[in-house]
Amino acid sequence: MTALSDLDQELRRIGSAYSGKWTYALTDLTSGERIGFDDDDVMPTASLIKVPILIALYQAVHEGRLALDDRTSYRKEHLCKGSGVLERLTPGVELSVRDAAVLMIIISDNSATNMVIDLMGLDDINDQQRRLGLERTTIFQRLGERAAGLDARKMSVSTAREMARQLELIARHEAVSPEASQDMLRIMRRQDYRNELSRELPWNELNMLPDHEQNWVAEKGGAFLNGIRTSGAIFHGARGAFVMAAFCEGGLAPGGAGRESEGNELIGKLGYSAWRALAAPE
């Protein structure tokens, strides 16, 4: 058996204890080899949809429809409670387009996400997914709108395979352009929330790994009701690099809530096992 086959068996063993539905996809960036479990199943994304939004934004910049240093204003209609800081500020605050994208990713700011969405429109974001050959990744509404109620599947969906593919394009500097990919990677590496795939890695108080120029993770996670936990990450380490996406839904085992939920714990174990197998320093 190959090392990836062994890893796949280990990840499936870890996932077998989860009380809900889970999926994952992983691509080794050195060999190009892929493994996964139910990785074509459509799952709710929660805030992981912000990665496709980021790619669509940089596509619009690449085409000259926007500029990263354009100014955009936070307005009342952008307000979405939950994660982030803008909901606590007075409407009228101005940001550069890039700064709105940074808030969207590194602290998962929902209001900043609506600002970015409104710069393009939902159709533009979904059209960019189709241009990438990703048929299932879809955002149905702006964040916080009531049409979906509390049904996360009516907000946005994707698959582990499609999310891993987007991360692979960024990691290989093939998403939009090399320059755009590098900047997206730069933003995702600044992630403040390490609650999912990289949660068990040895982060220090500055949110860095030992020998952080060689060992780093660029990532985005998400969470919603009904045990929904999602995560996508680019892992780079001394022994290799890989991308991974994981989704959980329905796992509500007692003993943990929020960032200590069953889904967070599962996704953290999946990420740590893959990190040890493929990338971590000896």
Secondary structure, DSSP 8 states (H G I E B T S, - for coil): --HHHHHHHHHHHHHTT-SSEEEEEEEETTT--EEEESTTS-EE-GGGGHHHHHHHHHHHHHTTS--TT-EEE--GGG---SSSSGGGS-TT-EEEHHHHHHHHHHS--HHHHHHHHHHH-HHHHHHHHHHTT-SS-EE-S-TT-STTTT-GGGTEEE-HHHHHHHHHHHHTT-SS-HHHHHHHHHHHTT-S---STTTTS---TTS--TTTTTSEEEEEEEEETTTEEEEEEEEEETTEEEEEEEEEES---TT--GGGSHHHHHHHHHHHHHHHHHTS--
